């Protein structure tokens, strides 16, 4: 089961970002880079992150609305 959490980054002036979790395990994040592009970062793990595309499209749409000002 995939889920997403909007949170802030205390190491980056408390900018908002979205954590991506699979079965409550952090697998990656969506952030804005310095040029304002939305960036997907996947964390290293021993197993592959197989992210459902439809779900990811929904989360990316939410990120565009919530993170890009």
Beta strands, then each sheet from edge to edge (+ up, - down):
strand 1: 2-9
strand 2: 15-22
strand 3: 25-32
strand 4: 38-42
sheet 1: 1+ 2- 3+ 4-
end
